[in-house]
Amino acid sequence: MAVVRDLGVLLRLRNFRRLLAVRLLSQSADGVYQVALATYVVFSPENQATPGAIASAMAVLLLPYSLVGPFAGVLLDRWPRRQVFLYGNLLRAVLACCTALLLLSPVPDWAFYASALCVTAVNRFVLAGLSAALPRVVDADRLVVANSLSPTAGTLAATLGGGLALAVRLLTDGSDAVVVLLGATLYLLSALASLSLPRDLLGPDRGQVHVRLREALATTARGLAAGFRHLSERRNAARALAAMTVMRFCYGALTVMLLMLCRYAWADSESEGLALLGLALGFSAGGYFVAAVMTPWAVGRFGRYGWLAVCAGVAAVLEPALGLPFAPVPMLAAAFVLGLVTQGSKIATDTEVQTSVDDSFRGRVFSLYDVLFNAAFVAAAGVSALVLPADGRSTTVVIAVAVLYAGVSAAMAHRPVSRSAAVKD
């Protein structure tokens, strides 16, 4: 298969492998840390989980992405990206240890959330830097395949990290602190893995590196304005980002619904609910893997916009068909489908952004991408909190999400391009 052959070529590139190792370790730690926090909020016996409580936790954990993201972009276009991976992951390891100590201490909830906020804030620099650095280790002809392998492998690593967190939590009789310490260890390993990369390999170009921190922060507003202007001149990238934002909103609404179903509708105990959540994560990971294999072929066949239309259209049809029974088995199948279409769409969007924007703006644009990506998820959680009943069963949410997916599919399908242009997209 051509995809397997191209993947083999990429994996023979030494610096690509090293960057991939940094991503896998970092995102597996993210999965461990995030699941530890989610299970503390949703499944801990002392906490009474409600859609509103889940939405509040997501807002606390994700909204800093929107606040820090723009600053991350400006600084990523000035700081050596390798150093961002090194010091960012070291800092997260220390902060995760602080979170573990707070979980073991009788402290107010605000202290726990403040620690979590710090970890997720640093995460913005690392993830945006990984996307911005990818074109520096592969050639343009293989960028689609690289975007299939690298971010998808990172998502799979985060999913596996989440599954590992669930298993450790069950084995340690619900000890969230032990799980968080596991995440800290993985952050430390990711920092050490970044040392295998040459300091200046990942960019940005030296002309943008030698800027004082104070000067960089002082020019943040102008830099963001320039990033917006640059993106507005790259209409293909802007439209792909808009489509991905709507699909992320849909994914967020369904995630809150799934958490409530696992907590109250399908399980009689905490361990049973955690097991069902772990199964859902596993099925979703399977969808991510299939997306990684299918997307290079699909983009070549339909174009990036065409593949976005196909993904959204499949979700619009299958999401209500599988979700409306509100039963575990169909919902697990829905988790697989949504993993496939969400990751397939993200690969196409990532590639569109990477190929449409200049390298000197790439950090800023990917940080703006993160702002939209996470603000949409938080907005979905907030809307779900207003609509979902206590057990998570809501026909309204399922139908509304299907309509949104259908709208994205129609918008992408009616993009006025020729077939030859679509294949080149």
JOCORBEL-V495218 format. One record per pair of residues at least 12 apart in sequence whose C-alpha atoms are under 8 Angstrom apart, sorted by the first residue. I is the first residue (numbers start at 1). J is the second residue. Records with the same first field share a line. If there is no record, write none. Layout:
# JOCORBEL-V495218
I = J, J
This chain:
# JOCORBEL-V495218
3 = 145, 293, 296, 297
6 = 142, 145
7 = 145, 146, 149
10 = 138, 142, 146
13 = 137, 138
15 = 137, 197
16 = 134, 137, 138
18 = 193, 194, 196, 197
19 = 130, 134, 194, 197
20 = 150
21 = 190, 193
22 = 85, 190, 191, 193, 194
23 = 130, 150, 154, 190
24 = 153, 154, 157, 158, 190
25 = 157, 186, 187, 189, 190
26 = 89, 186, 187, 190
27 = 154, 155, 157, 158, 161
28 = 154, 157, 158, 159, 160, 161, 162, 183, 186
29 = 158, 161, 182, 183, 184, 185, 186, 187
30 = 158, 161, 183
31 = 157, 158, 159, 160, 161, 162, 165
32 = 158, 161, 162, 163, 164, 165, 179, 180, 182, 183
33 = 96, 162, 165, 179, 180, 183
34 = 162
35 = 162, 165, 166
36 = 165, 166, 176, 179, 180
37 = 176
39 = 176
40 = 176
41 = 53, 54, 57
42 = 54, 259, 263
43 = 263, 270, 274
44 = 174, 270
45 = 270
50 = 260, 385, 390
51 = 256, 260, 381, 384, 385, 386, 388, 389, 390
52 = 382, 385, 386
54 = 256, 381, 385
55 = 256, 378, 381, 382, 384, 385
56 = 382
58 = 378, 381
59 = 378
60 = 113, 117
61 = 113, 116, 117, 120
62 = 120, 374, 375, 378
63 = 374, 375, 378
64 = 117, 120, 121
65 = 120, 121, 124, 370, 371, 374, 375
66 = 370, 371, 372, 374, 375
67 = 371
68 = 121, 124
69 = 124, 125, 367, 368, 370, 371
70 = 220, 224, 364, 367, 368, 371
71 = 217, 220
72 = 124, 125, 128, 363, 364, 367
73 = 125, 128, 362, 363, 364, 365, 366, 367, 368
74 = 216, 217, 220, 223, 224, 363, 364
75 = 216, 217
76 = 125, 129, 204, 363, 364
77 = 204, 208, 209, 360, 361, 362, 363, 364
78 = 204, 208, 209, 210, 211, 216
79 = 204, 208, 209, 210
80 = 199, 200, 202, 203, 204, 209
81 = 129, 133, 200, 202, 203, 204
82 = 194, 195, 197, 198, 199, 200, 201, 202
83 = 199
84 = 125, 126, 129
85 = 126, 129, 190, 191, 194
86 = 190, 191, 192, 194, 195
87 = 191
88 = 122, 123, 125, 126, 191
89 = 126, 187, 188, 190, 191
90 = 187, 188, 191
91 = 122
92 = 119, 122, 123, 184, 187
93 = 183, 184, 185, 186, 187, 188
94 = 184
95 = 115, 118, 119
96 = 115, 116, 119, 180, 181, 183, 184
97 = 180, 181, 184
98 = 115
99 = 112, 115, 116, 177, 180
100 = 176, 177, 178, 180, 181
101 = 177
103 = 176, 177
104 = 177
124 = 367, 370
128 = 363, 366, 367, 370
129 = 363
131 = 151, 366
132 = 354, 359, 362, 363, 366
133 = 202, 203
134 = 146, 202
135 = 354
136 = 201, 202, 203
137 = 202
143 = 351
144 = 296, 347, 348, 351
145 = 296
147 = 347, 350, 351
148 = 291, 292, 293, 295, 296, 347
149 = 292
151 = 347
152 = 288, 289, 291, 292, 343, 347
153 = 289
155 = 285, 288
156 = 285, 288, 289
159 = 281, 282, 285
160 = 282, 285
162 = 278, 281
163 = 278, 281, 282
165 = 179
166 = 274, 275, 278
170 = 271
204 = 359, 360
205 = 360
208 = 360
223 = 364
224 = 364
227 = 361, 364, 365
228 = 365
230 = 357, 361
231 = 357, 365
234 = 356, 357
236 = 352, 356
237 = 349, 352, 353, 356, 357
240 = 305, 349, 352
241 = 349, 369
243 = 308, 408, 412
244 = 345, 346, 349, 373
245 = 372, 373, 376
246 = 376, 404, 405, 408
247 = 312, 342, 404, 405, 408
248 = 342, 373, 374, 376, 377
249 = 376, 377, 378, 379, 380
250 = 377, 380, 401, 404, 405
251 = 338, 342, 377
252 = 376, 377, 378, 380, 381
253 = 377, 380, 381, 383, 384, 397, 401
254 = 397, 398
256 = 381, 384, 392
257 = 384, 388, 392, 393, 394
258 = 392
259 = 277, 392
260 = 390, 391, 392
261 = 391, 392, 393
262 = 274, 276, 277
263 = 391
264 = 390, 391, 392
265 = 391, 392
266 = 327, 328
279 = 332
280 = 332, 335, 336
281 = 335
283 = 332, 333, 335, 336, 339
284 = 335, 336, 337, 338, 339, 340
285 = 336, 339
286 = 336, 339, 340
287 = 335, 336, 337, 338, 339, 340, 341, 343
288 = 336, 339, 340, 343, 344
289 = 340
290 = 340
291 = 339, 340, 341, 343, 344
292 = 343, 344
294 = 344
295 = 307, 344, 347, 348
299 = 348, 423, 425
300 = 423, 424
301 = 423
302 = 422, 423
303 = 421, 422, 423, 424, 425
304 = 348, 349, 352, 422, 423, 425
305 = 348, 412, 413, 415, 422, 425
306 = 412, 413, 422
307 = 344, 345, 348
308 = 344, 345, 348, 409, 412
309 = 408, 409, 410, 411, 412, 413
310 = 409
311 = 341, 342, 344, 345, 409
312 = 341, 405, 406, 408, 409
313 = 405, 406, 408, 409, 410
314 = 341
315 = 337, 338, 341, 402, 405, 406
316 = 401, 402, 403, 404, 405, 406
317 = 402
318 = 334, 337
319 = 334, 337, 338, 398, 402
320 = 398, 399, 402
322 = 334
323 = 398
324 = 395, 398
326 = 393
352 = 425
353 = 365, 366
384 = 397
